Amino acid sequence: MAEATVPQPLRTRLSFDEISESTQAQRRGRIWRVFTDALWELWKNRLATLGAGMVLLLFLVAICAPLLARYDPVKQNYREMLQGPSAAHYFGTDKFGRDIWSRVVWGAQRSVTISVFAVLVGILCGVPLGTISGYYGGKLDAILMRVVDAWLAFPGILFYLVAATIIHAYKLSLFWNTVGLIIALGTAQTPAMARLVRGSVLAEREREYVEASRVIGEGNLYIAFRQILPNCMSPIIIQSTILLGVEMLVLAALSFLGLGAPPPTPDWGADLNLAREHMETLPYLAIFPGLAISFAVLGFNLFGDGLRDMLDPRVADR
């Protein structure tokens, strides 16, 4: 007699792997929706779209500088000195016979690199300082803000002059020159970033989700950096975008004054300084580096204003 088969129990729950895959798919879907919504909001703001395009073009030029440059930007050729724009030299040549197009392209890479890392230094130093100060409050907040106030009392140019003095005194290489400028530029922006983040954290720490996190026993640092800080990212992103343009302008000014990269490093400000003696007779020497600076600063300002319109509800409701 055949044995009776015992029916297998029906599966009423998903396995752990299936739940994990479902959660990941939902997370990817949310990220994609946020991304597409942000692109749509950006597209609706024409000035922001223009600024984003200018910024994207600037970054592409900086990344592709070795491919776009037609000549060595530091190689001198006295046979072709002070030539006007032509098919051989798109932007002409300077008094040393160097191709201005190649110098502008490589200068974009240097300016973008220094500006991005300087803003990162300001964020890495200012954001934790402002978060801790705003969340804990009390005496700690008073002490940290007095430090920030003293920090703000020193003009940014002082940090740049100190960095330039150290760099020139020790005759540091181009790499350490760049590192010194990044630290000086980032240090000068740290207190403003700390104050911005502190104000945002002060507004967020009184919300209901913060009280709920405290009730369930989450630690203060976890609440400050994992719960509150992500909700303060909008002003940080906007401020960082605008600061990129400011850093480029300051970097060009320092190089124009001879406090930037040592010659013959391609640099927009240094090329403007070099063009002064031929400004009236050969204006193209100053026009193209000047246009590069204006293009970069305008692009970041337009993009930053557009992000503010998109991310700041007080502006969006107007």
Secondary structure, 3 states (H helix, E strand, C coil): CCCCCCCCCCCCCCCHHHHHHHHHHHHHHHHHHHHHHHHHHHHHCHHHHHHHHHHHHHHHHHHCHHHHCCCCCCCCCHHHCCCCCCCCCCCCECCCCCEHHHHHHHHHHHHHHHHHHHHHHHHHHHHHHHHHHHHHCHHHHHHHHHHHHHHHHCCHHHHHHHHHHHHHHCCCCHHHHHHHHHHHHHHHHHHHHHHHHHHHHHHHCCCHHHHHHHHCCCCHHHHHHHHHHHHHHHHHHHHHHHHHHHHHHHHHHHHHCCCCCCCCCCCHHHHHHHCHHHCCCCCHHHHHHHHHHHHHHHHHHHHHHHHHHHHCHHHHCC
